[in-house]
Amino acid sequence: MLNLRVLFLVFAFIGFSAEALDKGNQLNQEQYIPPIMPEYPESYGDVMKTLAPYYQEERPLDYFFELYVISTLNKLPKKSEVALKEFNDKHPSFFESTNGDWKSYVKKQLHLSNTIEVAIWDLWVRNSINAENNGWEYHPWHYAQNFLDNYTAEGSKVDIWEGNSLELAKQRILEYRANGN
């Protein structure tokens, strides 16, 4: 009889723990604190410094894809564009296949569609508004990293348009921009 009581208590505790974890996860989602993002590269040295971890992980294209996403949102500072040009000047073979155009290189290497910019903007509009409604600011680089993760995930539906979803996305973007964003 004692073993049945112990077994009952174990099941009760496990059920309580699972419920407590679910409530804890809900609280964590409500209190989300975004990561601190690096400064945008403003010089050749900054590009090399921010590129280094990606290069060490053998994924330098991810770095340029993230910058591509930020640039698409018109959030990449002019100094960063100049720094990327300087990077190209010092490493001309890197973007050689696109005559030094790093954005074209990213599109070509990743086989990005003609609607990728709509996907980038549409998700930015929806996610940045959601972040603001939850009391935090979505940093463009943080968004770019999340976009990359979701875009490259197995079974990703990012940039897949069914029915009239492409037209609805374009409309959301127009409305967002019309409101001064």
N, CA, C and O of each residue as an XYZ file, in Angstrom:
724
protein
N       0.820     -1.189      0.000
C       0.000      0.000      0.000
C       0.868      1.259      0.000
O       0.537      2.262     -0.633
N       1.982      1.182      0.722
C       2.892      2.314      0.785
C       3.441      2.643     -0.594
O       3.564      3.817     -0.941
N       3.770      1.643     -1.376
C       4.308      1.867     -2.716
C       3.300      2.575     -3.612
O       3.695      3.387     -4.447
N       2.022      2.293     -3.464
C       0.989      2.972     -4.255
C       0.906      4.450     -3.879
O       0.733      5.304     -4.749
N       1.029      4.750     -2.594
C       1.003      6.153     -2.154
C       2.213      6.904     -2.705
O       2.083      8.036     -3.170
N       3.365      6.288     -2.656
C       4.584      6.904     -3.183
C       4.436      7.126     -4.685
O       4.788      8.189     -5.195
N       3.918      6.128     -5.390
C       3.708      6.238     -6.828
C       2.740      7.380     -7.143
O       2.968      8.146     -8.079
N       1.660      7.497     -6.365
C       0.686      8.577     -6.566
C       1.350      9.937     -6.369
O       1.126     10.858     -7.155
N       2.165     10.065     -5.324
C       2.847     11.337     -5.060
C       3.826     11.685     -6.180
O       3.951     12.852     -6.553
N       4.510     10.694     -6.710
C       5.445     10.936     -7.811
C       4.699     11.465     -9.020
O       5.130     12.445     -9.627
N       3.572     10.828     -9.388
C       2.778     11.296    -10.534
C       2.211     12.694    -10.290
O       2.183     13.526    -11.197
N       1.767     12.944     -9.081
C       1.232     14.270     -8.754
C       2.319     15.328     -8.884
O       2.074     16.412     -9.414
N       3.534     15.014     -8.397
C       4.639     15.959     -8.481
C       5.036     16.213     -9.928
O       5.280     17.356    -10.313
N       5.104     15.152    -10.733
C       5.462     15.311    -12.146
C       4.442     16.183    -12.855
O       4.815     17.071    -13.621
N       3.161     15.944    -12.611
C       2.108     16.768    -13.214
C       2.228     18.218    -12.792
O       2.069     19.116    -13.619
N       2.507     18.463    -11.512
C       2.665     19.818    -11.011
C       3.869     20.495    -11.656
O       3.800     21.660    -12.047
N       4.971     19.758    -11.764
C       6.189     20.321    -12.345
C       5.978     20.712    -13.795
O       6.440     21.772    -14.216
N       5.288     19.880    -14.570
C       5.029     20.197    -15.975
C       4.160     21.436    -16.083
O       4.388     22.294    -16.936
N       3.148     21.525    -15.199
C       2.269     22.694    -15.215
C       3.047     23.946    -14.820
O       2.865     25.005    -15.422
N       3.903     23.832    -13.822
C       4.710     24.972    -13.392
C       5.658     25.417    -14.497
O       5.858     26.614    -14.701
N       6.243     24.455    -15.213
C       7.136     24.805    -16.319
C       6.383     25.546    -17.408
O       6.890     26.528    -17.951
N       5.176     25.092    -17.737
C       4.369     25.786    -18.754
C       4.085     27.218    -18.326
O       4.196     28.139    -19.135
N       3.724     27.415    -17.073
C       3.456     28.774    -16.590
C       4.731     29.603    -16.605
O       4.707     30.786    -16.944
N       5.848     28.975    -16.237
C       7.126     29.674    -16.274
C       7.497     30.093    -17.679
O       8.001     31.199    -17.880
N       7.258     29.228    -18.660
C       7.545     29.569    -20.055
C       6.680     30.728    -20.516
O       7.159     31.597    -21.245
N       5.419     30.763    -20.109
C       4.549     31.867    -20.487
C       5.075     33.168    -19.904
O       5.080     34.197    -20.581
N       5.517     33.131    -18.652
C       6.064     34.342    -18.041
C       7.317     34.788    -18.759
O       7.511     35.982    -18.985
N       8.186     33.830    -19.127
C       9.413     34.192    -19.820
C       9.111     34.842    -21.166
O       9.805     35.776    -21.568
N       8.087     34.360    -21.866
C       7.730     34.955    -23.145
C       7.244     36.386    -22.952
O       7.542     37.254    -23.772
N       6.509     36.640    -21.891
C       5.985     37.975    -21.639
C       7.094     38.935    -21.204
O       6.975     40.144    -21.405
N       8.160     38.416    -20.616
C       9.243     39.239    -20.115
C      10.475     39.122    -21.000
O      11.600     39.220    -20.511
N      10.277     38.917    -22.274
C      11.387     38.701    -23.190
C      12.335     39.890    -23.182
O      11.918     41.043    -23.289
N      13.600     39.584    -23.055
C      14.643     40.604    -23.122
C      15.506     40.268    -24.328
O      16.199     39.250    -24.330
N      15.473     41.108    -25.349
C      16.244     40.802    -26.560
C      17.744     40.868    -26.294
O      18.188     41.558    -25.377
N      18.520     40.147    -27.100
C      19.976     40.164    -26.909
C      20.575     41.518    -27.287
O      19.989     42.281    -28.054
N      21.729     41.791    -26.744
C      22.459     42.996    -27.123
C      23.191     42.681    -28.419
O      23.949     41.715    -28.500
N      22.959     43.490    -29.406
C      23.514     43.236    -30.729
C      24.813     44.010    -30.919
O      25.024     45.051    -30.296
N      25.680     43.491    -31.787
C      26.931     44.215    -32.048
C      26.649     45.505    -32.809
O      25.601     45.661    -33.434
N      27.591     46.408    -32.743
C      27.495     47.626    -33.535
C      27.647     47.249    -35.005
O      28.330     46.284    -35.345
N      27.009     48.015    -35.858
C      27.189     47.788    -37.294
C      28.635     48.121    -37.663
O      29.221     49.051    -37.111
N      29.200     47.368    -38.587
C      30.585     47.663    -38.975
C      30.681     49.023    -39.655
O      29.898     49.350    -40.547
N      31.663     49.810    -39.208
C      31.845     51.143    -39.781
C      33.169     51.274    -40.520
O      33.471     52.328    -41.080
N      33.956     50.207    -40.522
C      35.257     50.238    -41.182
C      35.596     48.823    -41.635
O      34.924     47.855    -41.278
N      36.647     48.736    -42.422
C      37.131     47.423    -42.852
C      37.447     46.549    -41.640
O      37.099     45.369    -41.609
N      38.107     47.136    -40.645
C      38.444     46.399    -39.423
C      37.210     45.889    -38.706
O      37.199     44.770    -38.191
N      36.170     46.709    -38.672
C      34.912     46.288    -38.042
C      34.270     45.132    -38.808
O      33.732     44.207    -38.200
N      34.325     45.182    -40.129
C      33.783     44.085    -40.939
C      34.534     42.807    -40.590
O      33.922     41.763    -40.365
N      35.840     42.888    -40.546
C      36.648     41.706    -40.244
C      36.336     41.177    -38.837
O      36.256     39.967    -38.625
N      36.162     42.089    -37.886
C      35.885     41.702    -36.506
C      34.505     41.041    -36.380
O      34.367     40.027    -35.695
N      33.501     41.599    -37.025
C      32.156     41.026    -36.920
C      31.984     39.794    -37.814
O      31.128     38.950    -37.549
N      32.785     39.692    -38.860
C      32.756     38.531    -39.748
C      33.480     37.333    -39.136
O      33.134     36.188    -39.426
N      34.472     37.582    -38.300
C      35.352     36.525    -37.774
C      34.602     35.341    -37.160
O      34.925     34.201    -37.494
N      33.617     35.551    -36.279
C      32.938     34.377    -35.704
C      32.208     33.546    -36.763
O      32.164     32.320    -36.667
N      31.650     34.192    -37.746
C      30.964     33.483    -38.831
C      31.980     32.677    -39.645
O      31.732     31.534    -40.028
N      33.110     33.298    -39.892
C      34.163     32.632    -40.664
C      34.692     31.419    -39.912
O      34.923     30.365    -40.503
N      34.882     31.572    -38.604
C      35.369     30.455    -37.784
C      34.369     29.309    -37.775
O      34.758     28.143    -37.701
N      33.086     29.632    -37.849
C      32.043     28.605    -37.880
C      31.775     28.118    -39.308
O      30.846     27.346    -39.545
N      32.591     28.575    -40.246
C      32.499     28.202    -41.659
C      31.133     28.540    -42.260
O      30.532     27.751    -42.990
N      30.672     29.742    -41.922
C      29.408     30.209    -42.487
C      29.453     31.715    -42.787
O      28.566     32.456    -42.362
N      30.479     32.167    -43.515
C      30.581     33.600    -43.795
C      29.410     34.127    -44.627
O      29.062     35.303    -44.521
N      28.806     33.282    -45.445
C      27.674     33.745    -46.249
C      26.507     34.168    -45.355
O      25.747     35.068    -45.714
N      26.361     33.526    -44.196
C      25.301     33.914    -43.257
C      25.464     35.367    -42.815
O      24.485     36.103    -42.690
N      26.706     35.767    -42.581
C      26.998     37.152    -42.175
C      26.496     38.125    -43.234
O      25.824     39.108    -42.923
N      26.830     37.838    -44.484
C      26.428     38.738    -45.562
C      24.924     38.675    -45.817
O      24.321     39.669    -46.221
N      24.318     37.515    -45.584
C      22.858     37.417    -45.709
C      22.178     38.271    -44.639
O      21.197     38.956    -44.926
N      22.690     38.237    -43.416
C      22.127     39.074    -42.358
C      22.236     40.550    -42.732
O      21.283     41.311    -42.563
N      23.396     40.946    -43.239
C      23.566     42.347    -43.656
C      22.641     42.670    -44.838
O      22.139     43.789    -44.945
N      22.422     41.706    -45.707
C      21.491     41.874    -46.830
C      20.082     42.155    -46.299
O      19.392     43.044    -46.799
N      19.661     41.399    -45.293
C      18.335     41.609    -44.698
C      18.256     43.008    -44.107
O      17.275     43.718    -44.325
N      19.272     43.408    -43.367
C      19.293     44.739    -42.742
C      19.271     45.821    -43.818
O      18.565     46.821    -43.682
N      20.033     45.627    -44.873
C      20.076     46.591    -45.972
C      18.723     46.684    -46.675
O      18.288     47.774    -47.049
N      18.066     45.554    -46.851
C      16.741     45.542    -47.483
C      15.771     46.405    -46.685
O      14.909     47.066    -47.263
N      15.905     46.402    -45.377
C      15.038     47.203    -44.503
C      15.472     48.668    -44.434
O      14.875     49.467    -43.712
N      16.507     49.008    -45.186
C      17.072     50.361    -45.166
C      17.570     50.754    -43.778
O      17.478     51.916    -43.383
N      18.098     49.779    -43.043
C      18.606     50.022    -41.690
C      20.128     49.902    -41.599
O      20.704     50.125    -40.535
N      20.775     49.552    -42.702
C      22.231     49.427    -42.696
C      22.829     50.820    -42.905
O      22.590     51.448    -43.937
N      23.597     51.301    -41.940
C      24.169     52.652    -42.059
C      25.069     52.799    -43.285
O      25.661     51.829    -43.759
N      25.158     54.015    -43.780
C      25.999     54.315    -44.933
C      27.445     53.911    -44.667
O      28.120     53.402    -45.561
N      27.930     54.135    -43.440
C      29.307     53.763    -43.095
C      29.527     52.261    -43.267
O      30.619     51.828    -43.635
N      28.498     51.477    -43.004
C      28.619     50.028    -43.179
C      28.715     49.668    -44.653
O      29.480     48.783    -45.036
N      27.938     50.354    -45.473
C      28.011     50.121    -46.921
C      29.412     50.447    -47.434
O      29.969     49.718    -48.255
N      29.971     51.549    -46.940
C      31.330     51.946    -47.334
C      32.334     50.908    -46.836
O      33.265     50.555    -47.559
N      32.155     50.420    -45.616
C      33.064     49.406    -45.061
C      33.001     48.114    -45.878
O      34.021     47.456    -46.079
N      31.812     47.754    -46.345
C      31.678     46.548    -47.172
C      32.346     46.739    -48.525
O      32.901     45.796    -49.087
N      32.291     47.967    -49.049
C      32.989     48.250    -50.302
C      34.495     48.130    -50.084
O      35.210     47.582    -50.923
N      34.964     48.640    -48.964
C      36.392     48.532    -48.647
C      36.796     47.064    -48.489
O      37.878     46.666    -48.922
N      35.930     46.263    -47.870
C      36.190     44.822    -47.758
C      36.329     44.218    -49.153
O      37.244     43.434    -49.404
N      35.433     44.578    -50.050
C      35.477     44.065    -51.420
C      36.766     44.502    -52.121
O      37.387     43.717    -52.838
N      37.161     45.756    -51.908
C      38.384     46.261    -52.541
C      39.622     45.477    -52.078
O      40.543     45.241    -52.860
N      39.634     45.078    -50.799
C      40.783     44.359    -50.257
C      40.714     42.858    -50.541
O      41.726     42.161    -50.478
N      39.519     42.370    -50.852
C      39.333     40.938    -51.148
C      38.495     40.804    -52.423
O      37.375     40.295    -52.376
N      39.026     41.256    -53.553
C      38.226     41.297    -54.784
C      37.737     39.926    -55.259
O      36.740     39.842    -55.976
N      38.411     38.880    -54.877
C      37.973     37.554    -55.333
C      36.731     37.062    -54.589
O      36.054     36.149    -55.062
N      36.425     37.656    -53.431
C      35.295     37.185    -52.632
C      33.973     37.350    -53.382
O      33.173     36.418    -53.445
N      33.746     38.536    -53.949
C      32.503     38.812    -54.679
C      32.749     38.903    -56.181
O      31.972     39.518    -56.911
N      33.823     38.292    -56.629
C      34.230     38.383    -58.031
C      33.129     37.945    -58.994
O      32.963     38.546    -60.055
N      32.384     36.913    -58.640
C      31.366     36.384    -59.559
C      30.233     37.367    -59.830
O      29.466     37.188    -60.777
N      30.126     38.408    -59.002
C      29.088     39.433    -59.215
C      29.716     40.823    -59.357
O      29.092     41.833    -59.031
N      30.943     40.857    -59.841
C      31.665     42.113    -60.073
C      31.711     43.009    -58.839
O      31.587     44.229    -58.943
N      31.890     42.393    -57.668
C      32.034     43.169    -56.438
C      30.736     43.589    -55.780
O      30.770     44.296    -54.773
N      29.603     43.186    -56.305
C      28.305     43.550    -55.725
C      27.923     42.500    -54.678
O      27.461     41.412    -55.022
N      28.117     42.834    -53.404
C      27.896     41.860    -52.344
C      26.440     41.444    -52.239
O      26.157     40.288    -51.924
N      25.507     42.354    -52.494
C      24.085     41.999    -52.418
C      23.708     41.018    -53.520
O      22.988     40.050    -53.279
N      24.193     41.271    -54.721
C      23.945     40.335    -55.825
C      24.590     38.989    -55.541
O      24.043     37.941    -55.886
N      25.754     39.026    -54.911
C      26.444     37.787    -54.552
C      25.575     36.946    -53.604
O      25.420     35.741    -53.801
N      25.019     37.587    -52.588
C      24.163     36.881    -51.635
C      22.957     36.277    -52.357
O      22.628     35.107    -52.163
N      22.308     37.084    -53.184
C      21.134     36.583    -53.924
C      21.502     35.400    -54.815
O      20.767     34.416    -54.893
N      22.636     35.507    -55.478
C      23.065     34.452    -56.393
C      23.445     33.179    -55.638
O      23.011     32.086    -56.001
N      24.248     33.320    -54.597
C      24.728     32.153    -53.863
C      23.607     31.413    -53.133
O      23.634     30.186    -53.030
N      22.638     32.146    -52.635
C      21.536     31.527    -51.887
C      20.326     31.228    -52.769
O      19.320     30.693    -52.303
N      20.439     31.580    -54.048
C      19.335     31.345    -54.989
C      18.036     31.978    -54.468
O      16.979     31.347    -54.447
N      18.151     33.241    -54.051
C      16.992     33.948    -53.503
C      16.017     34.303    -54.623
O      16.416     34.608    -55.747
N      14.762     34.257    -54.294
C      13.718     34.539    -55.278
C      13.569     36.038    -55.504
O      14.171     36.849    -54.800
N      12.774     36.384    -56.474
C      12.484     37.801    -56.748
C      11.568     38.411    -55.694
O      11.402     39.630    -55.648
N      10.973     37.576    -54.847
C      10.069     38.095    -53.813
C      10.689     38.051    -52.417
O       9.987     38.272    -51.431
N      11.979     37.771    -52.313
C      12.615     37.675    -50.998
C      12.499     38.992    -50.226
O      12.329     38.985    -49.007
N      12.589     40.107    -50.926
C      12.512     41.391    -50.229
C      11.117     41.633    -49.662
O      10.970     42.269    -48.618
N      10.102     41.131    -50.344
C       8.732     41.224    -49.809
C       8.642     40.385    -48.541
O       8.055     40.818    -47.549
N       9.223     39.187    -48.570
C       9.202     38.322    -47.383
C       9.938     38.981    -46.219
O       9.460     38.956    -45.085
N      11.093     39.566    -46.498
C      11.869     40.244    -45.455
C      11.048     41.375    -44.845
O      10.943     41.484    -43.624
N      10.469     42.210    -45.694
C       9.691     43.347    -45.207
C       8.422     42.910    -44.479
O       8.096     43.450    -43.422
N       7.715     41.946    -45.033
C       6.452     41.537    -44.418
C       6.679     40.975    -43.018
O       5.953     41.320    -42.086
N       7.663     40.129    -42.867
C       7.941     39.582    -41.540
C       8.472     40.651    -40.596
O       8.192     40.620    -39.398
N       9.236     41.598    -41.133
C       9.712     42.710    -40.305
C       8.528     43.529    -39.791
O       8.465     43.862    -38.607
N       7.605     43.847    -40.671
C       6.435     44.639    -40.275
C       5.689     43.928    -39.154
O       5.431     44.510    -38.101
N       5.351     42.684    -39.386
C       4.554     41.942    -38.392
C       5.323     41.731    -37.092
O       4.770     41.924    -36.009
N       6.588     41.338    -37.185
C       7.350     41.028    -35.976
C       7.777     42.266    -35.191
O       7.789     42.238    -33.960
N       8.123     43.341    -35.877
C       8.530     44.545    -35.137
C       7.332     45.187    -34.445
O       7.469     45.732    -33.349
N       6.164     45.127    -35.072
C       4.951     45.643    -34.421
C       4.616     44.785    -33.206
O       4.264     45.306    -32.148
N       4.728     43.471    -33.364
C       4.475     42.561    -32.248
C       5.449     42.827    -31.098
O       5.043     42.847    -29.936
N       6.713     43.027    -31.409
C       7.706     43.333    -30.374
C       7.354     44.630    -29.652
O       7.399     44.704    -28.424
N       7.005     45.648    -30.432
C       6.637     46.933    -29.827
C       5.422     46.788    -28.917
O       5.378     47.366    -27.831
N       4.442     46.018    -29.362
C       3.250     45.779    -28.547
C       3.573     45.031    -27.260
O       2.832     45.120    -26.281
N       4.686     44.290    -27.265
C       5.112     43.556    -26.076
C       6.171     44.305    -25.275
O       6.743     43.758    -24.333
N       6.432     45.552    -25.647
C       7.281     46.413    -24.840
C       8.769     46.356    -25.111
O       9.561     46.761    -24.261
N       9.166     45.868    -26.260
C      10.590     45.862    -26.580
C      10.805     46.214    -28.035
O       9.902     46.090    -28.863
N      12.022     46.658    -28.334
C      12.364     47.070    -29.695
C      13.129     45.951    -30.391
O      14.084     45.397    -29.847
N      12.693     45.634    -31.597
C      13.325     44.566    -32.374
C      14.479     45.173    -33.155
O      14.269     45.915    -34.115
N      15.686     44.858    -32.746
C      16.873     45.364    -33.427
C      16.952     44.722    -34.807
O      16.752     43.513    -34.923
N      17.237     45.486    -35.851
C      17.301     44.912    -37.196
C      18.269     43.738    -37.335
O      17.988     42.804    -38.085
N      19.399     43.764    -36.634
C      20.347     42.651    -36.751
C      19.791     41.407    -36.059
O      19.973     40.290    -36.544
N      19.121     41.599    -34.939
C      18.464     40.495    -34.245
C      17.407     39.883    -35.174
O      17.312     38.663    -35.309
N      16.628     40.742    -35.799
C      15.636     40.262    -36.762
C      16.310     39.495    -37.904
O      15.836     38.433    -38.306
N      17.405     40.029    -38.419
C      18.110     39.382    -39.533
C      18.586     37.987    -39.137
O      18.509     37.053    -39.935
N      19.073     37.846    -37.921
C      19.501     36.528    -37.454
C      18.315     35.576    -37.353
O      18.407     34.416    -37.754
N      17.212     36.065    -36.822
C      16.014     35.235    -36.725
C      15.477     34.885    -38.108
O      15.033     33.761    -38.344
N      15.520     35.853    -39.019
C      15.063     35.604    -40.383
C      15.909     34.501    -41.014
O      15.372     33.578    -41.627
N      17.218     34.594    -40.866
C      18.119     33.575    -41.401
C      17.774     32.200    -40.833
O      17.670     31.223    -41.575
N      17.599     32.130    -39.525
C      17.274     30.850    -38.887
C      15.978     30.258    -39.450
O      15.901     29.064    -39.737
N      14.980     31.102    -39.599
C      13.691     30.621    -40.096
C      13.736     30.304    -41.588
O      13.117     29.341    -42.040
N      14.463     31.105    -42.344
C      14.566     30.895    -43.785
C      15.274     29.580    -44.108
O      14.900     28.881    -45.049
N      16.298     29.249    -43.321
C      17.096     28.057    -43.600
C      16.597     26.818    -42.858
O      17.157     25.735    -43.029
N      15.558     26.956    -42.040
C      15.021     25.808    -41.307
C      14.389     24.813    -42.276
O      13.812     25.188    -43.297
N      14.515     23.546    -41.929
C      13.908     22.504    -42.766
C      12.399     22.717    -42.823
O      11.754     22.924    -41.796
N      11.845     22.664    -44.025
C      10.408     22.849    -44.211
C       9.956     24.297    -44.123
O       8.766     24.570    -43.964
N      10.900     25.229    -44.225
C      10.576     26.652    -44.109
C       9.549     27.076    -45.155
O       9.593     26.654    -46.310
N       8.629     27.919    -44.712
C       7.623     28.491    -45.613
C       7.894     29.972    -45.860
O       7.078     30.673    -46.459
N       9.065     30.445    -45.385
C       9.430     31.837    -45.622
C       9.628     32.015    -47.124
O      10.335     31.234    -47.762
N       9.013     33.023    -47.671
C       9.072     33.341    -49.099
C       8.321     32.310    -49.949
O       8.632     32.123    -51.125
N       7.341     31.649    -49.349
C       6.419     30.778    -50.069
C       5.060     31.467    -49.993
O       4.539     31.730    -48.910
N       4.512     31.745    -51.139
C       3.274     32.530    -51.199
C       2.140     31.662    -51.741
O       2.192     31.178    -52.872
N       1.135     31.481    -50.923
C      -0.025     30.692    -51.329
C      -1.233     31.609    -51.454
O      -1.385     32.565    -50.693
N      -2.081     31.309    -52.417
C      -3.280     32.119    -52.605
C      -2.915     33.566    -52.855
O      -2.072     33.871    -53.698
N      -3.556     34.453    -52.114
C      -3.301     35.884    -52.287
C      -2.363     36.443    -51.205
O      -2.351     37.649    -50.958
N      -1.581     35.570    -50.563
C      -0.718     36.005    -49.459
C       0.346     37.010    -49.899
O       0.727     37.881    -49.117
N       0.826     36.903    -51.128
C       1.827     37.860    -51.611
C       1.210     39.257    -51.708
O       1.822     40.240    -51.289
N       0.016     39.340    -52.254
C      -0.652     40.645    -52.371
C      -0.968     41.218    -50.996
O      -0.825     42.422    -50.783
N      -1.393     40.378    -50.063
C      -1.666     40.846    -48.700
C      -0.385     41.353    -48.037
O      -0.405     42.356    -47.324
N       0.708     40.667    -48.270
C       2.002     41.097    -47.712
C       2.394     42.459    -48.270
O       2.813     43.345    -47.526
N       2.256     42.618    -49.570
C       2.592     43.905    -50.191
C       1.727     45.022    -49.619
O       2.206     46.138    -49.415
N       0.465     44.728    -49.364
C      -0.436     45.732    -48.793
C      -0.006     46.103    -47.375
O      -0.016     47.281    -47.020
N       0.367     45.122    -46.566
C       0.833     45.408    -45.201
C       2.069     46.302    -45.230
O       2.200     47.227    -44.428
N       2.961     46.015    -46.155
C       4.188     46.808    -46.272
C       3.861     48.248    -46.675
O       4.411     49.190    -46.103
N       2.986     48.421    -47.638
C       2.582     49.771    -48.065
C       1.958     50.546    -46.905
O       2.273     51.718    -46.702
N       1.092     49.911    -46.161
C       0.450     50.575    -45.011
C       1.484     50.952    -43.949
O       1.429     52.043    -43.382
N       2.408     50.060    -43.689
C       3.458     50.298    -42.698
C       4.289     51.512    -43.113
O       4.552     52.403    -42.306
N       4.693     51.532    -44.363
C       5.504     52.654    -44.857
C       4.706     53.952    -44.908
O       5.253     55.026    -44.658
N       3.430     53.862    -45.227
C       2.579     55.056    -45.274
C       2.440     55.695    -43.890
O       2.163     56.889    -43.775
N       2.632     54.896    -42.849
C       2.556     55.408    -41.480
C       3.895     55.939    -40.989
O       4.086     56.137    -39.789
N       4.821     56.171    -41.913
C       6.087     56.785    -41.556
C       7.143     55.823    -41.062
O       8.132     56.249    -40.465
N       6.962     54.568    -41.290
C       7.943     53.572    -40.832
C       8.888     53.186    -41.943
O       9.777     52.360    -41.738
